[in-house]
Amino acid sequence: MSGMEFSDGFVSTEHRELHHSAAESADPSSVSPLHIGPKSPKSPKSPKLSKSPNSPRSPKMQGKTGKASPLAHDRQSHSSVDEHPKKGGSGGKGTCGGLLDTENTCTVDPSDPNFDSSEECEQSNAKTERVDFEEYKKKATIIVEEFFATDDITSTANELRELDMPSYSFYFVKKLVSKAMDRHDKEKEMAAVLLSALYADYIDPPQVYKGFCKLVESADDLIVDIPDTVDVLALFIARAVVDDILPPAFLKKQKNDLTKDSKGVEVLKRAEKGYLAAPLHAEIIERRWGGSKKRTVDDVKAKIDNLLVEYVVSGDKKEACRCIKELKVPFFHHEIVKRALVMAMERRQAEGQLLDLLKEAAEEGLINSSQVSKGFGRMIDYVDDLSLDIPNARGILQSLISKAASEGWACASSLKSLSLEPEKPSLEDSVARAFKMKAQSIIQEYFLSGDISEVCSCLESENMTCSSELNAIFVKRMITLAMDRKNREKEMASVLLSSLCFPADDVVNGFVMLIESADDTALDNPVVVEDLAMFLARSVVDEVLAPQHLEEIGSQCVAPDSIGSKVLKMSKSLLKARLSGERILRCWGGGGSSRPGWAVEDVKDKIGKLLEEFESGGGVREACRCMKELGMPFFNHEVVKKALVTIMEKKNERLWILLEECFGSGLITMNQMTKGFGRVAESLDDLALDVPDAQKQFAHYVERAKTAGWLDSSFCFNKSGHVAENGTC
């Protein structure tokens, strides 16, 4: 209105001055050039002016009439004739009150007797919150897109902080993850790293939790645009648990809040059983999208050592905590605890300083309680070896545990018991230590030369008492060294183990020792479960161990989710597979070298030739040597079968003498004898075509074998020639 020209014939000088003063005092950004009636406060940009009964209204402009007085205008504006208010609350004829209205909402009139000021505030606050949230959503989306384009964590964190709306951070979490889910692995890894970096410092933990809740709840909608939503979102949740930004209890709690047929339940089940329950799940999950590929366990250990040494020198706890956080390996923080405790035991003057660092990290939540307990637990397992270099290591460790428990950052009740006096071993530590060093030298020389006889002679000289404990130590050391080498050395270790003829109990104890130390071995060898399972299955195939020995090993690995139980399950599944013997024998190349294992037909041909040579006058020792050189003890049932068929066809019992010698020397076991006799029983119908009395002869030899102890007394076969189950004929 300030821009309009008024002539003297239309507006009085008094009204012109009033208009001029109102125009100067008004906010130019909020005043429209159009006239807005005083009863039209709906527009959010229209200022609310207090009314005074003495203040005149703005003049109504007359086109061709004379001067209009304020009273005349006032009467006209309030006239009820043909001037009803328009729909929506705007002014009637002669007013422009509704032109700038943006919403069709009711206006609260302060002069109303039912006016409630709190109700007006609530409506205003709710409207403001809606506007703020919509604005936040737009800006958060832009920040996420910019982050994927720049990969600048610092800039993203600063922009998020500048928004200064922490109560809406859950939406940023949801938007970041949902956007990453529809992109490549690079962006998924970037999103996971960003969440870990922003956690606690820029986004409160409850907001992260709420963001993932929203994601799980919206899984049914996400799957419309992202077909692999279940797998990808499950992996994001598993990664968040591994990175310690989401508690494991999230999975169970959310399952109870969702309907059973929702996709969110599938997501949570996949995260729990498909990812978090797998062996070495932390390392696998972290590397799933390409993260940490260039960083090995040794690199992380070296960085931990460096930060601890620098901390001892500088004493800067903040810098040390920053370095721990930058490692971004929350699942590996137990190694920090362990190495800090070892350093405290080795450098007694730095003990207090290192314990203060661990206390600070634990209280700040940088190292969680489970990692602290795991670190102390590993120290308790390691203390006997540490005692070789640190006198009174047990006593020192006990004092460290007591201090940590008294300060409240370690739970002593959750740790294994640690006695001040070590259990007295049957062997002196000096003897065991010397044998370990000698055994390692023997094994390394064997890997170079492949000379089994030299190993046997060295072991006889070093273990003249045939100590069972030393045999178990040798088994453990040999397999440990082989697992860290190539397939050639693994095959050589298996061949050597079957050639040494150690008592089965000693081999069992060796495998128990291997399984007990598997958690530590897994830090350097991520495939320790697969390697140990294959060695164990190979020992059964080579008949170094019997199948029932697996149960004995299992009884000593009580934890159902331990690495030992996983090794046993995998070895059993390997042994149950079809043609498991041949497959396991060839898993590392066969024959203790780089050449492949024997073909089955070649083995059958060699067995046939050695039996022919023996039948024609060959020596028993030579025949046994040839069988041993085949290196396939799991296939000795073929020797039994061919020998029995030849005896029945030619009625020449010379081969029976060979079977007696093989069974007496342990070359052919009862299991292989039973299997060989069973195969003959199954082929009796075909054999009867050439040997009419085959069934009668076979029954005779079965009784002789039972008398000699080759077969169990329950062995029986029916008239059709098939072995009866459970020994019933």
Secondary structure, DSSP 8 states (H G I E B T S, - for coil): -TTS---TTTS-HHHHHHHHHHHHHS-TTT--SS---TT---STTS------TTS-------SSS----HHHHHHHHT--TT----TTS---TT--TTTT--S------TTSTT--HHHHHHHHHHHHHHHHHHHHHHHHHHHHHHHHHH--HHHHHHHHHHH--GGGHHHHHHHHHHHHHTS-HHHHHHHHHHHHHHBTTTB-HHHHHHHHHHHHHTHHHHHHH-TTHHHHHHHHHHHHHHTTSS-THHHHHHHHHS-TTSHHHHHHHIIIIIIITSTTHHHHHHTTTTTTTT--HHHHHHHHHHHHHHHHHH--HHHHHHHHHHH--GGGHHHHHHHHHHHHHH-GGGHHHHHHHHHHHHHTTSS-HHHHHHHHHHHHHHHHHHTTTSTTHHHHHHHHHHHHHHHTSS-GGGS----SS----SS-HHHHHHHHHHHHHHHHHHHHH--HHHHHHHHHHH-TT--HHHHHHHHHHHHHHHHTS-HHHHHHHHHHHHHH---HHHHHHHHHHHHHTHHHHHHH-TTHHHHHHHHHHHHHHTTSS-HHHHHHHHHT---TTSHHHHHHHHHHHHHHSTTHHHHHHTTT-STTSSS----HHHHHHHHHHHHHHHHTT--HHHHHHHHHHHT-GGGTHHHHHHHHHHHHHH--THHHHHHHHHHHTTSS-HHHHHHHHHHHHHTHHHHTTT-TTHHHHHHHHHHHHHHHTSS-TT--B-TTS-B-GGG--
